[in-house]
Amino acid sequence: MWLLGGGGAVLAVLLGLLAAGVIIEPTSYCAALCPTGAALSLLGRARPVQLTIAEPLACGRRCQLCDEACWLHLDPASGDPGPDCDLCMRCVSVCPRSNLRFKVGKTADAVWPILPLLVVAWGLSALLAPPVTAETPMRKPRLLLEREHTQGAVTLAISMVDFSGVALDADAQASPDSVELSLFLARGARGKADERGVLPRREVYAGPLTLRLQRTGGSEAEVFSFDAPTSPISTPERTIYRRRLHRPLAAGDAVILDPIRGWLEQSVTWMVPPTGSAVSSIAGLSFFGAALLTFIGVLSLTFAVVANWRDDCKVVRSK
């Protein structure tokens, strides 16, 4: 730019990139115009390591957290984010079910000859790179509630995810303390999923909708009204009612969906379950019981072997 037009050309390019970042997206240059990104995209088509979804049916169509965390605005929720994915692992870090995996493709055979060189390069980079430190440890979103309810031909699916201490952006200085509430309503035959886990289209409720949040010990309920579905933002057709609650939820809090004319004849109530102390106690007792049974089994086997050995010794002595 400097050789073609001097400082004015450079300034015009910088202002154009700044305007594109403000109007479109802050990462529009990195995703679409950067020559380094274009070269890496070409290499990405033949790389052996790829991002995929381990169990597509476990995600359903209600999560989309990995899409929100993707800084390149790709679609990791589809199981194939494409060659532009740089494997930054931000989508992996926010998946509450740890459902994203890395797989080795068919091009891995071409990597084996240069594998020793890659190992040496990785070792040198680890020695020369400065240590990475974090002032506050980041944690993954915590799934508070996930339920599915059927009323006639209508299927309702609700989820609550706690984002306290979580940052979707790895460069974020602070993390929000909020709970994300998502609700999905559809009716009709469910049908079978295809090989990628995508369910056939059903009639989705398009609004309006009213939710009431009744907190434990509270006299009045918080009311949340929706004119239409609000998510996912990555698709033109939105099917999910989603709201951020900027107050933590406690065990016993209830989310109430009022009746919907032509869809729901009765209201539906979901209770926030306890944090899982009883479950951890049961798990501890289960491990203790398994260890005790294993010890008794090994002890019984030892006594049987010793008794058999003594009987053999008596037979030998008698002979």
BELWOMO-V911682 format. One record per residue. N is the residue number from 1. SS is DSSP state (H for helix, E for strand, - for the rest). PSI is psi in whole degrees, -180 to 180 (* if undefined). Layout:
# BELWOMO-V911682
N:SS:PSI
N:SS:PSI
This chain:
# BELWOMO-V911682
1:-:-39
2:H:-41
3:H:-34
4:H:-40
5:H:3
6:H:-163
7:H:-31
8:H:-40
9:H:-42
10:H:-44
11:H:-38
12:H:-41
13:H:-44
14:H:-42
15:H:-37
16:H:-43
17:H:-40
18:H:-42
19:H:-40
20:H:-38
21:H:-35
22:H:-43
23:H:-46
24:-:-80
25:-:150
26:-:-25
27:-:19
28:H:-37
29:H:-45
30:H:-37
31:H:-28
32:H:-32
33:H:-23
34:-:125
35:H:-31
36:H:-42
37:H:-37
38:H:-41
39:H:-42
40:H:-32
41:H:-39
42:H:-41
43:H:-30
44:H:-23
45:-:-21
46:-:9
47:-:149
48:-:-30
49:E:127
50:E:154
51:E:136
52:E:172
53:E:127
54:-:-50
55:-:95
56:H:-34
57:H:-20
58:H:-23
59:H:-42
60:-:-151
61:-:26
62:-:-3
63:-:-79
64:-:17
65:H:-35
66:H:-34
67:H:-39
68:H:-32
69:H:-15
70:-:117
71:-:-17
72:-:3
73:-:41
74:-:-168
75:-:69
76:H:-20
77:H:-22
78:H:-11
79:-:-6
80:-:85
81:-:-13
82:-:177
83:-:-16
84:-:-11
85:-:127
86:-:13
87:-:45
88:-:-16
89:-:14
90:H:-36
91:H:-35
92:H:-36
93:H:-22
94:H:-4
95:-:116
96:-:-17
97:-:3
98:-:48
99:-:-7
100:E:136
101:E:161
102:E:131
103:E:156
104:E:121
105:-:-169
106:H:-19
107:H:4
108:H:-27
109:H:-29
110:H:-13
111:-:-28
112:H:-41
113:H:-31
114:H:10
115:H:-43
116:H:-38
117:H:-38
118:H:-39
119:H:-43
120:H:-43
121:H:-40
122:H:-40
123:H:-42
124:H:-41
125:H:-36
126:H:-33
127:H:-37
128:H:-25
129:-:144
130:-:150
131:-:141
132:-:125
133:-:151
134:-:132
135:-:-39
136:-:128
137:-:135
138:-:147
139:-:168
140:-:159
141:-:147
142:E:126
143:E:111
144:E:-39
145:E:138
146:E:111
147:E:156
148:E:133
149:E:140
150:E:130
151:E:100
152:-:-126
153:-:3
154:E:135
155:E:128
156:E:135
157:E:130
158:E:147
159:E:148
160:E:126
161:E:127
162:E:122
163:-:15
164:-:125
165:-:11
166:E:139
167:-:117
168:-:-30
169:-:126
170:-:-22
171:-:4
172:-:138
173:-:-26
174:-:153
175:-:142
176:E:147
177:-:92
178:-:165
179:E:131
180:E:122
181:E:126
182:E:138
183:E:137
184:E:130
185:E:130
186:E:159
187:E:161
188:-:177
189:-:134
190:-:-44
191:-:179
192:-:148
193:-:153
194:-:-169
195:-:-18
196:-:2
197:-:10
198:-:127
199:-:152
200:-:158
201:-:139
202:-:168
203:E:119
204:E:136
205:-:129
206:-:10
207:-:170
208:-:169
209:E:144
210:E:128
211:E:143
212:E:132
213:E:112
214:E:109
215:-:154
216:-:126
217:-:-2
218:-:145
219:-:-35
220:-:146
221:-:146
222:E:133
223:E:131
224:E:118
225:E:139
226:E:132
227:-:-31
228:-:166
229:-:151
230:-:-11
231:E:164
232:-:150
233:-:-11
234:-:-3
235:-:149
236:-:-29
237:-:113
238:-:137
239:-:-4
240:E:136
241:E:114
242:E:138
243:E:140
244:E:125
245:E:116
246:-:30
247:-:140
248:-:153
249:-:146
250:-:161
251:-:132
252:-:-16
253:-:145
254:E:139
255:E:124
256:E:127
257:E:120
258:-:158
259:-:148
260:E:123
261:-:127
262:-:-8
263:-:-59
264:E:125
265:-:-27
266:-:154
267:-:156
268:E:135
269:E:133
270:E:134
271:E:139
272:-:121
273:-:166
274:-:166
275:-:-13
276:-:20
277:H:-38
278:H:-37
279:H:-41
280:H:-36
281:H:-43
282:H:-40
283:H:-40
284:H:-42
285:H:-36
286:H:-45
287:H:-40
288:H:-43
289:H:-40
290:H:-41
291:H:-39
292:H:-43
293:H:-39
294:H:-42
295:H:-43
296:H:-40
297:H:-44
298:H:-40
299:H:-43
300:H:-41
301:H:-38
302:H:-45
303:H:-39
304:H:-41
305:H:-42
306:H:-43
307:H:-42
308:H:-40
309:H:-40
310:H:-40
311:H:-39
312:H:-39
313:H:-39
314:H:-39
315:H:-42
316:H:-42
317:H:-39
318:H:-31
319:-:*
